[in-house]
Amino acid sequence: MNFDTKTKQLTRAELHLMNILWDKGQATVNDLQAELPEPKPAYTTTLTVMQVLTRKGVVAFERQGKTNVYRPVMKRDEYVAGFLDETRNTLFKGSLSAFLTFFAKHEKISRKEMEEILKEMAI
């Protein structure tokens, strides 16, 4: 699935629920509510966010009795890859080296960690 920034960009609240859904595989609004930290939003707030995610095409649902069971349509890796690609293109003018250098400096990656990362990348 292609990352479309206009329709697939997720808010913090949407990402929070998506992370729960990605971890669980599928969930009802009650299941999601049970995983949320205190203070929990109202049930209707969580339901509204799930409806928005459905409209964005990021989740789908199946009706089971009177309950909707939501499942992710987009995989977490797909979302992260698209988000990072958009970030690189928008904030770093498409430069992968500028993007990676920023994170290496910002996260204060040690030489040893950098060597481990490079070793992992050498397939």
C-alpha positions in Angstrom: 0.0 0.0 0.0 1.4 3.4 -0.9 1.7 6.0 1.8 -0.6 8.9 0.9 0.1 11.8 3.2 -3.2 13.5 2.5 -5.4 10.5 3.5 -3.1 8.3 5.6 -1.3 10.9 7.9 -2.3 9.8 11.4 -2.8 12.0 14.5 -1.2 11.1 17.8 -4.6 9.7 19.0 -4.9 7.6 15.9 -1.4 6.3 16.2 -2.0 5.4 19.8 -5.0 3.3 18.8 -3.2 1.9 15.7 -0.3 0.7 17.9 -2.7 -1.2 20.1 -4.5 -2.6 17.0 -1.2 -3.6 15.3 -0.1 -5.4 18.5 -3.5 -7.2 19.0 -4.2 -7.9 15.3 -7.9 -7.1 15.8 -10.0 -5.5 18.5 -13.3 -4.0 19.4 -13.7 -0.5 20.8 -14.0 -2.1 24.3 -10.8 -4.1 23.7 -9.0 -0.8 22.7 -10.5 1.0 25.7 -9.1 -1.7 28.1 -5.6 -1.1 26.7 -5.6 2.7 27.0 -3.9 4.3 30.0 -5.8 6.4 32.6 -7.4 8.8 32.2 -9.2 6.9 29.5 -11.0 8.9 26.8 -14.8 8.3 26.6 -15.9 5.3 24.7 -17.5 7.6 22.1 -14.2 9.3 21.5 -12.4 6.0 20.8 -15.3 5.0 18.6 -15.0 8.3 16.6 -11.3 7.8 16.1 -11.9 4.3 14.8 -14.5 5.6 12.4 -12.0 8.2 11.2 -9.4 5.5 10.7 -11.9 3.5 8.7 -12.7 6.5 6.5 -8.9 6.9 5.9 -8.7 3.3 4.8 -6.2 2.4 7.5 -8.6 0.0 9.3 -11.5 -2.1 8.3 -14.1 -3.7 10.4 -16.3 -6.8 10.5 -19.7 -6.7 12.2 -20.0 -9.5 14.8 -23.5 -9.3 16.3 -23.9 -5.7 17.6 -20.1 -5.2 17.7 -17.6 -4.0 15.2 -14.3 -5.8 15.2 -11.6 -3.6 13.7 -8.4 -4.9 12.0 -5.5 -2.9 10.5 -5.5 -2.7 6.7 -2.1 -1.1 6.7 0.9 -2.8 8.3 2.9 -0.9 10.9 6.1 -1.3 8.7 4.2 0.2 5.7 3.1 3.2 7.7 6.5 3.8 9.3 8.3 3.4 5.9 5.9 5.9 4.3 6.1 8.3 7.2 9.9 8.2 7.2 10.1 8.6 3.4 7.8 11.6 3.6 9.8 13.1 6.5 13.1 12.6 4.5 11.6 14.2 1.4 9.9 17.1 3.3 12.5 18.0 6.0 15.7 16.8 4.4 15.1 17.6 0.7 15.2 13.9 -0.1 18.7 13.4 1.2 19.1 10.1 2.8 22.6 11.0 4.2 21.3 14.2 5.8 18.4 12.2 7.3 20.6 9.5 8.7 23.2 12.0 9.9 20.5 13.9 11.8 19.4 10.8 13.7 23.0 9.6 14.3 23.9 13.0 15.9 20.5 13.6 17.6 20.4 10.1 19.2 24.2 10.3 20.0 24.9 6.9 18.4 28.2 5.6 19.5 30.9 4.4 17.1 30.2 0.8 18.3 26.5 1.1 17.7 27.2 2.6 14.2 29.4 -0.3 13.4 26.7 -2.8 14.6 24.1 -1.0 12.4 26.5 -1.1 9.4 27.2 -4.8 10.0 23.4 -5.5 10.1 22.9 -3.7 6.8 25.7 -5.7 5.1 23.6 -8.5 3.8 
